[in-house]
Amino acid sequence: MSSASARADSRLRVVLFSGGRGSRVLSKQLINNPDIALTVAINGYDDGLSTGEVRRFLGDSLGPSDFRKNASRLASELRSCAAALVALLDLRLPTPCSTTEARAAFHLVGGDTAASASAFQVALRELVGPLDAESRSGVALRLARFEHELDSTGRPFSFSDCSLGNLVFAGSFLERGRDFNAAVADYGAMLGLSDGLIENVTDGTNAYLVAIDRDGRLLGSEADIVDATLRNHIDDIYLLDRPPHDLDGVLAAASAADKKRLLTTRAAKLTLNPRLADRLAEADLIIYSPGTQHSSLFPSYLTPGLGAAIARNLTALKLLITNIQEDAEIPDSSAVDIIEKAVYYLREKQAQRFPTPCLITHYLINNPSRAAQAGAYIPPGRLESLEDPRLIRIGHYEDGVTGCHDAARVLTPFIESALRRAEKPTLAVFLLDTRSLDKISQTICEMLRGGIQHLSVQLVVLYGSDKSFDQTFTDSLPFELLNVPAAPDRMAATFLDAVRDRGIDYVVLFESSGMYRGEDIATFAAALSRGRLDCVWGSRRLSVRDIQESYMLRYRKKLVLGTLSYVGSHVLSLVYLLLYGRYISDTLSGARAIRAAYLTGSGLDLDHRGLNQALLSLLLRDRAEIFEVPVQFLPISPEKVRRTTVAEGLRSLCTILWRRFRPFPASTRGA
């Protein structure tokens, strides 16, 4: 999937750093969510068992095992290929297994009908039989390519307990011109996986993982690092350009510091996979999964350029999930130790100084129940050493059945948060108190000058007039403009019907008589784009100069009425403070944005002069999130526009009191 197509995909984009099995519950949760476009990022430094034998034989290849395991798991979840194909690729050759027996297995996959009584051949035939011709020929082709390499080089190969999928992957590697990342794509495509679902962290350059433990001893392979018979207290890891066999004698006599210097000089020249860099740049959620840290995860973080690519994405959530229990390579470690090491490697061993929140936005730390704490659980550690407590999420995240993380409990809050941020709320702007196309177009132009077209909202503007705009004008707008040409007494109901039919999230009720400026609609839209607020209320009183000029224009010869109006407006605000504990500075505003459910589900009359008080009573009774913002206000002579009278102010006061003690039925309340 190209960068352009990824950006066009409306799904949540998630990058999961994984090992072979440590993230299986997380990837299962993610891959089965249709709202998520997943990329699983893996390294290929595994060199144990058959993977190590494949690497030794090829000489210039990373290890296929973790890629094979993830491909099998994801294909099984997605059902992207026949189950028999996954089982065939996961099948291991018998122990012992001669080269002749291995070749016979290859030929059986290719269609050889020679009978064999061995249990392995019988099992193999049962898996091959149900395969479609394309799958069978694909596996056979890659095994034949591996066999050709076996013949042409004359190098020995130990087939005992070798995964058939690792040999097929080796065939892909050879078929794709010894390009490891192309082999990853080829192997995934054979299982029906989408391009980019599984990515190697690096550009595919071969490298060898080694470590120095706290006693200064060299652990010369990935297999040594994760050896379950040892408790390896790892001090540091290194990625070398070739195996360290020739250094054994030198390192044996060297001090720990000299060993580190020598290993540093042998560092492989790695670069970040550019395809993964693109996915990190576009990601909404980046997950550092639990697993064997020093073999599967920290080496990935050490990739030059990876930390920088993650740090440049300043909008993604970045979640580090620490292990529940100890592994062989993290004995006596705490969750904080894992966090500090992860940051150390993401900063390329402190060669870079990216701020920690740019690399990790949340740490998820398991806190086992008191009864379980005596087991091999990883303790939280020195939480006070983590500078920002806002990054820490600590809780009981273990699935009580499997002992793994409860993926739903771990991921759901972050997925929902990221989905809310990725979604564009729909906003309907209803231009009220005018049927003049000139005034309506003036408000629209002001909205555009305010930058509403650049905000993360889906917008429709509705107006009511006997005339409609020229098609040229409406086609030039970056949003839909819709006339609701109903009779004045039916326009509000017709408008609300349109809001219901379109599933609108928020409604802006905006007086378009000329007193309010359309730029403020953009302010409302910006505040609502995150979806957290229930209402944005425009306040003229927060623009002191505008409200003073309004009083001067309207009441310049009517001092008593002006005083009554001034005092009365404050009385309404104080009544809300007394009854609801919230001061609303401008209860008579003609510019407000409300969650649509409060309008469509409450039976309110949008044409009623007491609409504001009914709305505020409903919102405050419901403890809605209300944000008051200043709005620009241009006073117009009362001879030209209708203004609130003293009598209407008294009715507003009565409405507030009546609504407080005879509230809306629960079934009609919004939000």
N, C-alpha and C positions, 0 to 999 in steps of 0.2 A: 504494500500500500504506500503510495507516494505521499509526500508531505502535503501536497495540495488536496488529495483525496481524504487524508486523515483529518485535515482541518474542516472539510466539508461534512464529515461524519459527526452527527449530533450526539453520539454516545459519549459517555464519560471515558476519558483516556487514562488508563492505569498502567504504570510500569512496576513490575514486581521483580525484585532481585531475589533469585532463588538458588538453591543447591539442587541436589538430586531428589531428596524426599522431604526435607524439613518444612517446605512450604505447601505440601500437598493439600492440606485442608483449606489453606487460603486460596490457592489457585482453583480448587473445586468450587468454592463460594463465588469467586470472581467470574470464572468462565461460564457459569450457568446463569449469570445475570445478563439479560438481553440489552440492558442499558449501558453495558461496559464494553469498551474495546481494549483488550488486554495485550500487553507485551511482557513476556517472561524473559528476563535477562540472566544469563548463566555464563560461568567461565568454564574452560576446558582443561584445568590443571590436574584433574584426576589421573592417577597413574597406577592404580591398584588392579590386581587380578587381570581379567581379560582386557580391560582398557589399557593397562600398562603394557600388555603384550602387543596390542595393536599399535601403540605409540612406538614401541621399540622396533617393530617390524617396518613401519612406514618411515620412521626416522625424522619426519618433519611435520608431524600432525599433533594437534592437541587431542585430548581425550574425548571420545564420543559418549561416554556412559551417561553423564547427567543429561545430555541432550536427548538421548534415547529414552531415558526414564520419563522425562517431562513430556516428550512427544507421545509416548504410550498412554500416559495418564490423561493428557488433554484430549487425545483422540477417543479414548474410552468415554470420557465425559460428554464430548460433543457427538459421539457416534458418527464421526466423519469418515470412518472406514469400517470394514467388516471386523468383528471381534476376533475372528480367526487370524487376521493379519497382525493384529497387536500381539496375540498370543504367540504367533510364529516368531515375531521379531524379539520377543522376550524369552523365547526358548533357549536353554543353554545346552551346548553339546555335552555328551556324557564324559564322565571321568572314570578311567582314562579314555582318550580319543586320539587315534592315530590320524595322520594326514590322509591316509586312504579312506578311513571312515568319514572324515570331514568332507572329502571330495564327493563321496557317495551321497552325502546329505545335500550338497550343492546340486548334484545332478538330479536327485529326486525332486527338488523344488523346480528344476528346469524341465521336468516332464519324463524323467527316466522311470520306466515301469518295472525295472528289475525288482524281483521280490526279495524281501529281507525279513528275517524272523526276529531281529533285535527289537527290544522294547522301545528304544529311541526311534528307530526307523518307523515303527508302527505309529507312535505318537506324532511323528513328523508328518506321516502320510495323512493322518486324521485332520491335521491343521491345514495342510495344503489342499486337500480335496475340495472343501467348500469355497475356496478362493475364486474370484472371477479371473478371467484371463489376463486382464490388465494388471491387477495386483500381483498375480503370480509371475508374470513376465518381468515386472518391475523389480521384484526381489531377485529373480534368477539373473537378470542382467547385471545387477550390482555384485552378486556373488561371483559371477563369471569374470567380472573385471578384477575382483580381488584374486581369484584363482590365477588369472593371467599374470598378475604381479608376482604371485608365488612362484610361478614357473619361470618368468623372465629374470628374476633376481636370484633365485636359488637360495634365498635366505630362509632359515628355519622358522617355524611358527608352532607354538604350543596351543593346540586346540582344546585341551581339556578344560571343561567348565566354562568355555567361551560363549558369551551371548551371541546368538545368531545376528541380532540387530547391530551389534558392534561391527561385525564383519560386513554387513550390508552398508553401514555408514562408511566404513573404510572404502567400499566399492564406490560410493557416491563421491568421496574425497578424490579418488583416482579419476573417476569419470569426469569430474568438474575441474580438471587441471590442477589438482592438489591445492585448491582454494577451499579452506576450511569453512568459511562463512557461506560460500555457495553450496557446500555439502550440507550444512544445516538446513538451508532453504530447500534443497532437493529432497532430503530425508523427510522433512515436514510435509512437503507436497505429496510424497508417496502415501502418507497417511491421511491425506485430505485436509491438512491444516492450512489455514490462511497464511499468506505470506506475511512475515513480520510478527507472527504470534510468538515464536521463539527466536531470540537473538543472542548471538555471542556478544560478550561485553567488549571485546577488543576487535581489532581489524583482522584477526585470525593468525597473527604471527605466533609461531611456536614458542613456548616458554615453559620453564620448569620451576615448580614451587618447592622451596626449602624453608627451613626455620632454624632459629637459634633459641634454645630454651634458656631458662633463668640461670642454669649452671654453666652456660657457655657451650653446650654440646650442639653439634649440628644434627638436625633431623633432615636427612638428605632427600626426602621425597614426600609427596602428599600422603602416601600410604603410611609412612612413619609418623606423620603429624597426627593422623586420626586413629592410630593403633589403639584399639580398645583395651589391650593388655597393659598399657602404660597410662600414667597420669602426667601428661606433658604440660608443664607450665611454660607456655610459649612467651618468649620475650619479644621476638620480632620475626616477620616473614619477608622473603625475598623472591623475586621472579627472575630467574637466570636465563641466559641465552642458550645454555646447554647443560646437560646433567653435570653435577659437581664431582663425578667419580675421580677426576684427575686432581682434585683438591684434597682428597682424604688425608694424605700424608702431611700436606702443608697445614691444613686446619687442625690436625691433631695436636700440633705443638704450639699453635698460635693462641694468643690471649683472646678473650671475648671481643675486645675492641678491634683487634686486628682481623678477626674473622668477619666482623661486620663490614669493615672497610673493604676487605677482599671481595666479599659477596656483592657489595654495592658496585664495585668496578665491573662485575660480570652481569649487571642488570640487562635484561632483554629490552630492546627498543620497541616498546608497544605504543600503539595509538588507539584511541577510542573508536569503536565501530561507528561510522558516520550515520548509519541507519538508526542505531540506538540513540545517537545524539539528537536526531530529529524527533524521535518519540519522547525523549526527555524534555525537549523544548516545548512540546505541545501537551505534555501530561497535565492532568488535573489532580492526580493522586500518584505519589511515588511511595512504594512500600519496601522497606528493608526487612526481609522476613527472618524468622528464627532459623537455626540450623547449625551445622558445624562451622563455626565462625572462621577459624583460621585456615580452613581448606576451601570452603564453598563461598564464603561471603566477603571476608576481609580482602582476599586477593582480587575480587572484583572491584572493590572500592579503591584499591591501590592503582587502578588503571589511570595512566596520565590523561588528564583532561576530563575525567568523569566528574570529579567534584566541581570543577568549573562549570560544566554543562548543567549540573543539578542546581548550582547556586544561581545561575543566570535565570532560571525559571522562578520568578519571585511570587507567582500566584498559586503554584501547586501546593497542596497539602503533602507533607513528607513525613511518613510514619515509620519509626523504628520500633520493631517488636522484639523484645528480648526473650531469651530462651526460658522455658519453664523449669527444666531440669538440667543437670550437668551433662556435658559431653566429655569424652576422653581428653580433648584439647582445651577445655576451659574448667579444670577442676579448681575448686576453692574460689571461683570468680563470682562477682556480684553483677547485678543488672547494670549498675553504674560503671563497672569495669568494661562491660561490653559496649556501652554507649561511648565511653571515652576512647576506646580502641577504634570504634567505627569512625568517629570524628578524626582521629589521628590518621587513619588511612585515606579517608575522603579528602583530607588536606595534603595528601601525598607525603605523609610522614613529616608534617609541619613545614613542608617546603612552600605551601600556600597558606594564606591566612583568611580563608573565607569565614564570615561570621557564622556561628553555629546555627542560628535560626534560618539561614539561607540553605543549609544542608539538611536539617531535620527540624520539622515544626512540632512534632509530638513524639514523646517516648512512651511506649506502652509497657508497663512493668507488672508482671504477675505477682500478686501477694497471696500466697497459699493460705488456706485455713490454718488455724492454730494447731489442729491435730496433725496436719500434714507437714508442718515445718521441720519435723525431725528427720525427714527423708532427704533425698538428694536434690531438693529444690534449690534453685538459685535465689539467694536473698536479694532484696532490693539494693542494699548497700548504702553508701553515704549520700543520701538524697540531697542533703544540704550543700554538697559540693557542686551540684548542678545549679548554675547561676540563676536561671529563670524558671521559677516554679510553674509558670503558665504552660510550659512545654510538657509537663509530666502528667501522665494518666496512670494511676496505680489502682489495681483491683484484682478480683479473682477471675481470671480469663481462661481457666482450664476447663476443658470438657471432661466431666467426671467419668465418662465411659472409656474414652480412648487415651486419656492422659495428654492429648494434644491441646492446642489452643481451640477454644470455641470460636470458630471463624465468624459466625454471625455476630456474636457479642463483640468481637474485636473490630470487625470491619464496618458493620452497619452504620454506626454514628458518622464515620468519616465518609462513607459512600453517600449517605443522605445529605451530608453537609456539602460535599463536592457537587452532587447533582443539583442542589438548590442554587449553588453559585453558577453552575453551567447553564441552568435554565434561564430563559429570558421571560420575565413576567409580561403578560399582556395588559396593555393600558388603553382604556377608552377615554378620550377627552370629549366632554359634552360642552359645547359652547352655548351658553345661556343668555337670555335677556336681550337678544337681538335677532332680527331676521335679515339684517343688512349684509349683503355679500362683501361690501367694502370693509366693514368692521371685522367680519369673520376672517377675510384674507389678511387684514392687518395683524390679527392675533396669530395666524398661521406663520406669517413672515417673522414675527417676533419669536415664535417658538424655534424656528430654524436658526435665527441669529443667536439664540440661546444655546444652540448646539444639541438639540434633542435628537437629531439624526445620528449622533455619534454614541448615544447611550445604549446600554444593554437591555433594551425593552422592545417589545413588539407593539406597535402603535396603530390605533385607528382613531380618527377625529370625526365626530358626528356633529351635525348642525341641523337646524330646522329652518327652512325657508321656502317661499313659493317659487323661487328661482334656483337654478343650479349653476355651478361653475362651468366654464368652458373646459372641454376635454383636454385641451393643451395645458391648462393650468394644473388639473388634477394629475395628468401623466407626469408632470415635472416634479411631483412631490415624492419624497422617499418613504411615505406612509400612505395608507388608504384614507381617503376623504369620502365620507358617506353622508348624503342628505337624508334626513328623516322628514319627508314632506307631509306630515300628518297635520290635522287641525290642531291649533294651539292647545286645546284641552285634552288632546290625545297624544301629544308629542312625547311627553315624559313616559307614558306607558309603552309607546312604541319603541322608545329608546331602551328601556329596561328589557323589553323582549329581545332586542338585538344583543344586549349584554349577556343575557342568559344563553341565547343560541350560540354565541361565539365562545363561551367559556372564559369570559374576561376576568382577569385577576383583580384589577384596580380600576376605579372610575374617578376621573377628575371632573368635578363640577366647577366650571369656570365662567364667571360673568364676563361676557365679551362686549359689554356696552361701551368700552373705551376707558374705563377707570382703572382696570388692572392690566398689567403688562404680560404678554405671552411668554417672555423669557422665563418667568417664574414657573411655568409649566415644566420647563426643563429641569428646574431645581427640584420640583416634586418628583419627576421621573427618576432623577439620580438618586434621591433618597429611598425610593421604592424598589430600586433595581435589585437589592439583596433579598427582598421578600420578607424581611423580618417585621416591618412596621405594619400597623393596621390603618393608620391614617397619617397624612401630612396636612397640617392645618395652616393656611396662610394668615398671617397676622399683620394688619396695618399698624397696630400699636408698636410693633417692634421696629417700624420705620417712623421714628418720632417726627421727623420733619414733614413727611407726607401727611400724617394724621393731623398735625397742627394746621397745615395749609388747608386741609379739608374742612376743619371747623371754621377757619377764618372765612372761607368762601361761602359756606352754607349759612353761617349764623352771624355774619358781620353786622347785621342790623337787628339781630334778635338775641340779645345777651341772655335773657332768661331761658329761652328754648335751648340755646347753646349749652348753658350750664346744666340744664336738665339732661340733655343728651349725653354730655360728658360724664356726669355722675351716674346716669342710668346704665351706661355701658360698663362702668366699673362695678356697679351693683350686680349685674348679671355674672360677671367674672367671679365676684366674691361669693355669690350663691353657689356656684359650682365648687369653689374651694371649701365652703362650709358643708355641702351635702356629699361631695365625692372626694375631698382631699386633693383636688387638682385645680390649679388656677389656669383658666383659658383666657388669654389676654384679649382676644378679639372674637367674641362669640357671634358677631354679625358679618363675618368675612364672606366675601363672594368668591373666594378661591380656596378650594379644598379638594383633597384626594383621599378616597376611602376604599377599603377593601370591598370588592363588589358584593360579597355575600351580605354585607350590612344593608345594602340597598335592595337587592333582589329578594331577600328573605324576610324583610321586616314590614312590608306593606306601606312604607312611607310614601307620601305624595311629594314628588319633586317640585311641584308647582306651588306648594303651600308656603306661605310667608314665614311660617314657624319651622321650616325644614331644619335650619341649623340647630335649633334647640332640641328638636326631636333626635337629630343625628348625634349630637354631643351627649345627650342623656343615654342613648343606646350604647355609644362607645364607652362612656365612663362607667356605666352600670356593668358592662362586660369586661372592665379592666383592660381595655384595648391599649396597645402601644401607640400613643399619639405623639407626633413630633411637630412642634410649632416652629415655623420659619417666617422670617420677615418677607413681605411682598411689597413691590413697588405699587404706589397708588397715586393716580392722577385725579384730583377732585374735579368733578364736573358740576356745573350749575344745577340746582334742584329743578329748574325749569325744564331741563333736558332729560334728566333721568329720575326715576322714582327712588326715593330714599325711605328709610325706616322712620315711621312716625312715633310720637310718644305713646300713642295708644297701642301700636304694635309692640313697642318695648315692654309695656305692661303685660300684654298677652304672652310675650316671650317668657316673662318671669313666671306667669301662671303655668305655662307649659313645662318649665323646668321643675317646678314644685309638683305638678301633677304626675309627670313621668317618674319622678323620684319615688313617690309613694304608691304609684300604680304603674309598675314597670311593664315593659314589653313581655309578652308571653315567651317562655323559654324556647318554644319551637320556632319563633321568628327571629331570634337573635342571630347575629352574623358570626363570622370567624369560627 
